[in-house]
């Protein structure tokens, strides 16, 4: 293909116009060349036929001029000219015919003729720029004669055809350039709109999208792909912004949580340094408060380190875990600190029937940590005397569990409906939560009641840790709640694979 511009430089519109014009020029030139050759061959064939049919035949057979030649001045039809070579092979000064004053450039002797008897050829004129078409013939007595016709008609027609072809080519190329620019501009209009949309997006209007998305056209398919790419880029930017916002909030919350115990430790430490001025009872109280705040800070740091480890997607040592035993252990561990609270352990569903063994695979220590946290939260955030219900069982993912139906809240993605799962529910009969509070419940350092003492309300990391552990086990932690209907936290875990199916 012709290289229109060095290195492919220049606008696409210009290259398309020049490319189309070059292709059209080649096509027109090829057509004109073929027409020129065909017409010239046809006209030359007509001249050759006239030469072959001369002289005319009065009866049967062909007539050949008799020798010696007739007197000078005898007329011949049309522009024919007849020349003779005498018996000695020399060109006779006599000729027959009228027409152009010029004559073909013939050699003076027959031996130097550039054609054999019966052949035709083209010779230049003896004077001027004309040409002649000649045929060599032989009379019955062996004399040689030359029949000639001027090529003025053929050359004139070819010259006019060349001029006409030149004019047609020039007009055609000019029209193609003008029309091509308009057609290419119209064809590239979707790309121009894409360019404007890209400029608007670059200027900060990230919600702009390409409108030319017709799947039947290449540009439309390109627009559809670009829109999908823009959606992904915008989603990534939003996620990046949200991640930065969470990180800033996390750092600020962590600093706030650490500042309080550090300030307390600093203050009581300074107080302890004045031990000679303080009675023993006050020194013991200061030491006790320093220890409490240090323990509280240690718990907070441990939780932060655990979250950092969970964010790295750790791989747990997987082993069979009895969820029913874990639920019983969590109830026993929390009941020690709340002996007056009613905590029941029931089968999943309406609570009727007997408890059955429910097994999954995972890390028993981490799963026990999740369930202990859920039961402790239920006891801490409800009034004394409010019953707590723990339910364990096997079910399938549906609108009641494992999905995001009915305003359910979960930081993890929904599971595939119909999948068999292991479920532990921790439900209370407390006041419940409003949807706006429930939406933030799994965020780090979030507390429903900001005024609650940190000594009793925790540091706001427990549910975030529990949700991360559940997701790392291939399940999720979810919440069903509404004002006046209590809270139901649900730990959903995948069931272990069936050994019979694996074989």
C-alpha distance (Angstrom), angle and dihedral (degrees) to the residues before:
residue distance angle dihedral
X1 . . .
X2 3.79 . .
X3 3.77 112.8 .
X4 3.78 101.1 -128.3
X5 3.77 99.6 -173.6
X6 3.82 129.5 20.7
X7 3.76 109.9 -100.0
X8 3.80 90.9 -3.8
X9 3.80 92.0 -76.7
X10 3.77 122.3 159.4
X11 3.76 133.7 59.9
X12 3.78 120.9 -51.2
X13 3.80 89.5 -121.1
X14 3.81 91.8 56.1
X15 3.78 93.4 46.2
X16 3.80 92.2 49.4
X17 3.81 92.3 49.6
X18 3.79 92.7 46.9
X19 3.79 91.5 45.0
X20 3.80 93.2 50.0
X21 3.82 90.8 45.4
X22 3.82 91.8 49.8
X23 3.79 91.9 49.4
X24 3.80 91.0 47.4
X25 3.82 90.7 48.5
X26 3.80 90.7 52.3
X27 3.82 91.0 47.8
X28 3.83 93.3 47.9
X29 3.80 93.0 45.1
X30 3.79 90.9 48.6
X31 3.80 91.5 49.8
X32 3.78 92.3 46.7
X33 3.80 92.1 47.4
X34 3.79 91.3 51.2
X35 3.80 90.8 47.2
X36 3.80 91.4 47.7
X37 3.80 92.9 50.7
X38 3.81 93.5 45.2
X39 3.82 94.2 47.5
X40 3.81 92.8 45.2
X41 3.78 90.8 49.1
X42 3.79 90.9 48.9
X43 3.81 94.0 48.7
X44 3.79 91.3 45.4
X45 3.77 89.1 49.8
X46 3.80 90.0 53.4
X47 3.81 90.3 52.7
X48 3.80 91.0 47.1
X49 3.82 91.3 50.4
X50 3.79 90.0 52.4
X51 3.80 90.5 50.4
X52 3.80 92.5 48.5
X53 3.81 92.0 49.8
X54 3.81 92.7 51.7
X55 3.03 129.1 132.2
X56 3.82 98.8 40.4
X57 3.81 119.6 -119.9
X58 3.86 116.0 -123.0
X59 3.80 93.6 -171.0
X60 3.75 135.3 -4.2
X61 3.75 117.6 -28.6
X62 3.78 128.1 20.1
X63 3.78 123.0 -57.1
X64 3.80 116.3 -128.7
X65 3.79 120.9 -169.0
X66 3.78 113.8 -100.2
X67 3.74 121.3 -124.0
X68 2.94 136.7 -93.8
X69 3.83 91.1 52.4
X70 3.77 118.1 -108.0
X71 3.75 119.3 -103.9
X72 3.82 119.6 -68.6
X73 3.79 114.9 -89.8
X74 3.83 99.8 40.0
X75 3.80 107.5 146.7
X76 3.78 123.1 -120.9
X77 3.79 125.6 -165.2
X78 3.81 118.9 -87.7
X79 3.82 116.2 -25.9
X80 3.80 97.0 -30.7
X81 3.79 117.3 141.3
X82 3.79 123.4 -165.6
X83 3.80 123.6 -158.2
X84 3.82 128.6 -175.6
X85 3.76 138.3 -152.1
X86 3.85 114.1 -152.3
X87 3.75 125.6 -132.3
X88 3.78 90.9 -84.4
X89 3.83 90.2 58.1
X90 3.79 95.1 -110.7
X91 3.81 123.4 132.8
X92 3.79 110.8 -100.3
X93 3.80 116.1 -130.8
X94 3.80 89.2 -135.9
X95 3.82 121.9 87.9
X96 3.78 137.8 171.9
X97 3.76 128.2 -130.8
X98 3.73 142.0 46.1
X99 3.77 132.0 -123.0
X100 3.78 125.9 88.6
X101 3.73 115.6 26.4
X102 3.77 89.3 -136.3
X103 3.79 121.2 85.1
X104 3.80 136.1 -158.6
X105 3.75 116.7 -89.4
X106 3.82 100.9 -106.4
X107 3.80 125.2 179.6
X108 3.78 116.1 -112.1
X109 3.80 93.3 -121.7
X110 3.79 130.1 47.5
X111 3.76 91.0 -130.9
X112 3.80 89.9 68.2
X113 3.80 95.5 52.5
X114 3.88 109.8 125.4
X115 3.82 94.0 -139.1
X116 3.77 140.0 57.9
X117 3.83 125.6 -124.1
X118 3.83 110.4 -65.1
X119 3.82 94.6 14.0
X120 3.80 125.1 121.8
X121 3.75 128.6 -144.7
X122 3.81 142.0 160.4
X123 3.79 120.6 -108.1
X124 3.77 129.7 -175.1
X125 3.78 120.0 -111.7
X126 3.77 118.7 -94.6
X127 3.80 88.3 -123.9
X128 3.81 129.8 18.4
X129 3.80 130.9 8.6
X130 3.78 99.4 -62.1
X131 3.77 127.5 116.0
X132 3.81 134.1 -145.5
X133 3.74 133.2 -149.6
X134 3.83 109.7 -142.0
X135 3.83 138.0 -174.2
X136 3.78 126.3 -161.3
X137 3.80 117.4 -135.8
X138 3.81 137.4 176.0
X139 3.80 125.1 -139.4
X140 3.84 121.4 -138.0
X141 3.80 89.8 -102.5
X142 3.80 91.1 55.8
X143 3.79 96.9 -102.6
X144 3.84 117.9 140.8
X145 3.77 122.9 -126.9
X146 3.84 132.7 -179.9
X147 3.83 122.8 -144.0
X148 3.81 112.7 -159.3
X149 3.81 136.9 -175.1
X150 3.82 124.2 -173.3
X151 3.82 117.3 -114.1
X152 3.80 92.6 -144.1
X153 3.80 92.4 111.6
X154 3.78 93.7 49.0
X155 3.80 94.7 42.3
X156 3.80 91.8 45.3
X157 3.79 92.2 50.6
X158 3.82 91.2 47.3
X159 3.80 91.7 48.2
X160 3.79 92.3 50.8
X161 3.80 89.8 46.0
X162 3.80 90.1 52.7
X163 3.79 91.2 50.8
X164 3.80 90.6 46.7
X165 3.81 91.4 48.4
X166 3.78 90.3 50.1
X167 3.79 91.9 51.5
X168 3.81 92.0 45.3
X169 3.82 91.1 48.7
X170 3.80 92.7 49.1
X171 3.80 93.8 47.3
X172 3.80 91.6 44.3
X173 3.79 93.9 51.1
X174 3.79 92.5 45.6
X175 3.81 90.7 49.8
X176 3.80 90.6 46.8
X177 3.79 92.1 51.8
X178 3.81 92.0 49.9
X179 3.81 96.0 41.2
X180 3.80 92.5 38.2
X181 3.78 92.7 56.3
X182 3.79 90.1 52.2
X183 3.82 94.2 45.0
X184 3.81 93.3 45.3
X185 3.80 91.3 46.8
X186 3.79 89.2 51.2
X187 3.80 92.1 45.7
X188 3.79 92.9 48.4
X189 3.79 93.6 46.7
X190 3.85 91.4 103.1
X191 3.82 88.9 54.2
X192 3.80 89.1 50.2
X193 3.80 89.4 52.8
X194 3.80 89.0 48.5
X195 3.79 88.9 52.7
X196 3.80 91.6 51.9
X197 3.80 91.0 47.3
X198 3.81 90.3 50.2
X199 3.81 89.9 51.1
X200 3.80 90.4 51.8
X201 3.81 90.9 48.8
X202 3.81 90.1 48.7
X203 3.80 88.3 51.4
X204 3.81 89.0 59.6
X205 3.81 104.5 -91.2
X206 3.80 94.5 124.9
X207 3.80 94.0 168.9
X208 3.82 92.8 67.2
X209 3.79 115.5 111.1
X210 3.80 136.2 -171.6
X211 3.79 112.0 -98.4
X212 3.83 98.8 -162.2
X213 3.81 100.8 84.7
X214 3.81 102.9 137.9
X215 3.84 104.4 151.4
X216 3.82 90.4 -151.9
X217 3.82 92.4 69.1
X218 3.79 132.5 59.4
X219 3.80 92.2 -127.2
X220 3.80 90.4 48.8
X221 3.79 91.8 52.6
X222 3.80 89.3 47.0
X223 3.80 89.5 51.7
X224 3.80 91.1 50.3
X225 3.81 91.3 50.7
X226 3.82 91.3 46.9
X227 3.81 91.0 50.4
X228 3.81 90.1 51.9
X229 3.79 89.5 48.6
X230 3.82 91.0 48.8
X231 3.79 90.1 51.0
X232 3.79 90.5 52.9
X233 3.80 92.5 45.3
X234 3.79 92.0 48.0
X235 3.79 90.5 47.1
X236 3.80 90.0 49.9
X237 3.81 90.5 49.3
X238 3.78 91.4 49.6
X239 3.79 90.9 47.8
X240 3.79 89.7 47.8
X241 3.79 91.2 50.4
X242 3.79 91.2 46.0
X243 3.79 90.3 47.8
X244 3.80 90.9 50.7
X245 3.80 90.3 47.6
X246 3.82 90.8 49.6
X247 3.79 90.5 47.4
X248 3.80 92.4 50.4
X249 3.78 90.8 46.4
X250 3.79 90.6 45.9
X251 3.80 92.6 51.2
X252 3.79 91.5 45.8
X253 3.82 92.5 47.9
X254 3.79 92.4 45.2
X255 3.78 90.5 49.9
X256 3.79 90.4 48.0
X257 3.81 92.6 48.9
X258 3.79 92.6 47.6
X259 3.77 95.0 43.4
X260 3.81 94.7 63.9
X261 3.83 97.9 55.9
X262 3.79 91.4 38.4
X263 3.79 90.5 52.5
X264 3.79 90.3 48.3
X265 3.80 92.2 47.8
X266 3.80 90.9 48.9
X267 3.78 93.1 48.8
X268 3.79 96.0 47.0
X269 3.80 90.8 42.8
X270 3.79 90.2 56.0
X271 3.78 88.1 47.3
X272 3.80 90.9 51.5
X273 3.80 91.0 51.3
X274 3.82 86.4 65.0
X275 3.81 90.5 59.9
X276 3.79 93.0 135.9
X277 3.80 88.9 62.0
X278 3.84 96.2 44.9
X279 3.77 130.7 73.6
X280 3.81 117.9 -116.9
X281 3.80 93.3 -106.2
X282 3.82 93.3 58.0
X283 3.81 91.7 45.6
X284 3.80 90.6 53.5
X285 3.81 90.4 48.8
X286 3.81 91.3 50.7
X287 3.79 91.4 49.1
X288 3.80 90.9 49.0
X289 3.81 91.9 51.0
X290 3.79 91.3 47.8
X291 3.79 89.3 53.1
X292 3.83 92.9 47.1
X293 3.78 93.0 50.8
X294 3.79 91.3 45.0
X295 3.80 89.8 51.8
X296 3.77 90.5 47.8
X297 3.79 91.2 50.1
X298 3.80 90.3 46.8
X299 3.82 90.5 53.6
X300 3.77 90.4 49.7
X301 3.80 92.8 49.4
X302 3.80 90.3 47.1
X303 3.81 90.1 52.5
X304 3.79 91.5 48.9
X305 3.79 91.4 49.9
X306 3.79 90.1 48.6
X307 3.79 91.6 51.8
X308 3.81 89.9 49.3
X309 3.81 89.7 52.4
X310 3.79 91.6 47.7
X311 3.80 90.5 50.2
X312 3.79 88.1 58.5
X313 3.83 88.6 62.9
X314 3.79 97.2 -118.4
X315 3.77 121.8 -155.3
X316 3.78 112.5 -125.3
X317 3.77 125.5 -147.6
X318 3.80 97.8 -103.4
X319 3.79 118.0 -140.5
X320 3.80 136.6 147.5
X321 3.80 111.7 -75.2
X322 3.81 126.2 -162.5
X323 3.80 103.9 -142.7
X324 3.79 92.4 -170.7
X325 3.81 90.7 58.3
X326 3.81 91.1 45.9
X327 3.81 90.3 52.0
X328 3.80 91.0 50.4
X329 3.81 91.6 48.6
X330 3.82 91.9 49.8
X331 3.81 91.3 50.3
X332 3.79 91.6 48.4
X333 3.81 93.2 48.2
X334 3.79 94.5 51.4
X335 3.79 96.2 38.9
X336 3.79 88.9 65.5
X337 3.81 90.0 66.2
X338 3.83 94.1 39.6
X339 3.79 106.4 36.5
X340 3.79 94.0 161.7
X341 3.81 96.0 55.7
X342 3.79 122.9 97.9
X343 3.80 112.6 -127.6
X344 3.81 116.8 174.4
X345 3.82 129.3 -165.5
X346 3.80 113.1 -151.3
X347 3.82 140.5 158.8
X348 3.77 118.1 -89.5
X349 3.80 117.1 -85.2
X350 3.80 121.4 23.7
X351 3.82 91.5 -5.3
X352 3.80 94.4 -113.7
X353 3.77 121.2 131.8
X354 3.76 132.2 31.0
X355 3.77 130.3 -49.8
X356 3.78 114.7 -102.4
X357 3.77 133.9 -163.9
X358 3.81 111.7 -86.4
X359 3.80 115.8 -170.4
X360 3.76 133.8 -177.5
X361 3.80 135.0 161.3
X362 3.78 123.8 -105.4
X363 3.78 144.6 80.2
X364 3.82 109.8 -37.8
X365 3.81 93.6 -159.8
X366 3.82 93.1 55.2
X367 3.81 94.0 43.3
X368 3.81 90.5 49.2
X369 3.82 87.6 51.2
X370 3.82 90.3 54.0
X371 3.79 94.5 49.7
X372 3.81 93.8 44.1
X373 3.79 88.9 52.7
X374 3.81 92.4 50.6
X375 3.81 94.1 49.1
X376 3.82 91.8 45.2
X377 3.81 91.3 50.8
X378 3.79 90.8 51.0
X379 3.80 90.9 51.6
X380 3.81 95.3 44.5
X381 3.80 98.5 45.4
X382 3.81 98.8 45.2
X383 3.78 130.1 70.1
X384 3.79 120.7 -97.2
X385 3.79 111.7 -84.6
X386 3.82 94.2 29.6
X387 3.81 107.5 133.5
X388 3.82 120.3 -125.0
X389 3.81 121.0 -151.1
X390 3.81 123.9 -158.2
X391 3.80 115.0 -168.2
X392 3.81 126.5 -173.5
X393 3.79 129.0 -172.5
X394 3.79 150.7 111.2
X395 3.81 121.5 -87.0
X396 3.80 143.0 148.9
X397 3.78 127.8 -98.2
X398 3.80 108.2 -97.8
X399 3.79 140.4 128.4
X400 3.83 90.1 -59.1
X401 3.80 97.6 55.5
X402 3.82 141.8 6.2
X403 3.82 96.1 27.2
X404 3.81 138.1 77.4
X405 3.82 96.2 -111.2
X406 3.81 125.3 135.4
X407 3.80 96.6 18.8
X408 3.79 94.1 -57.4
X409 3.84 114.2 169.0
X410 3.80 124.0 -139.4
X411 3.82 134.7 145.9
X412 3.83 90.7 -145.5
X413 3.82 128.8 74.6
X414 3.78 120.0 -95.1
X415 3.80 120.1 -96.3
X416 3.78 125.4 -120.7
X417 3.79 111.2 -84.0
X418 3.78 115.4 -111.1
X419 3.83 93.6 29.4
X420 3.80 114.8 134.6
X421 3.81 112.4 -118.8
X422 3.79 142.8 176.6
X423 3.79 113.1 -121.2
X424 3.81 135.7 -164.4
X425 3.80 116.0 -176.5
X426 3.80 125.5 -166.2
X427 3.81 108.4 -167.7
X428 3.77 130.7 175.8
X429 3.77 133.7 -172.1
X430 3.78 94.8 -132.8
X431 3.81 130.0 127.0
X432 3.81 94.7 -77.6
X433 3.80 127.0 -143.9
X434 3.75 136.0 -82.4
X435 3.84 116.6 -114.1
X436 3.82 93.6 -108.6
X437 3.80 92.2 54.0
X438 3.80 93.2 43.0
X439 3.83 90.5 53.1
X440 3.83 90.7 63.1
X441 3.78 98.7 37.4
X442 3.83 95.8 103.2
X443 3.80 94.3 48.5
X444 3.78 118.4 111.0
X445 3.82 116.3 -95.3
X446 3.81 91.2 5.2
X447 3.80 116.3 143.7
X448 3.79 123.9 -177.0
X449 3.82 90.5 -143.6
X450 3.83 108.9 37.5
X451 3.79 90.7 -172.2
X452 3.82 92.7 59.5
X453 3.78 113.8 112.5
X454 3.77 113.5 -101.8
X455 3.75 88.4 -134.8
X456 3.79 89.1 67.6
X457 3.79 104.8 20.1
X458 3.81 99.5 52.4
X459 3.78 126.4 -133.2
X460 3.81 97.6 -74.8
X461 3.82 96.0 -107.3
X462 3.80 101.2 98.2
X463 3.80 98.9 86.4
X464 3.81 92.3 41.0
X465 3.81 89.0 54.7
X466 3.81 92.0 45.7
X467 3.82 92.2 50.2
X468 3.81 91.6 48.8
X469 3.81 91.9 50.5
X470 3.80 91.7 48.6
X471 3.82 92.2 49.9
X472 3.81 91.6 47.4
X473 3.83 87.5 56.0
X474 3.81 90.6 55.5
X475 3.77 94.2 -102.3
X476 3.75 137.1 83.3
X477 3.79 145.0 -125.1
X478 3.80 116.3 -125.9
X479 3.78 139.5 178.2
X480 3.78 132.5 -144.5
X481 3.79 113.2 -169.7
X482 3.76 144.9 142.0
X483 3.81 133.8 173.4
X484 3.79 109.0 -75.8
X485 3.83 94.1 7.5
X486 3.80 101.6 84.7
X487 3.80 127.8 -127.8
X488 3.79 128.3 -73.3
X489 3.79 115.3 -165.4
X490 3.78 112.4 -166.4
X491 3.81 126.1 -163.5
X492 3.81 107.5 -157.8
X493 3.82 118.0 -167.7
X494 3.81 132.1 172.7
X495 3.79 118.3 -104.5
X496 3.80 117.0 -114.4
X497 3.83 116.0 -98.6
X498 3.78 117.2 -92.7
X499 3.84 109.5 -109.0
X500 3.81 90.8 -147.4
X501 3.82 91.1 55.8
X502 3.82 92.9 46.3
X503 3.80 90.7 56.6
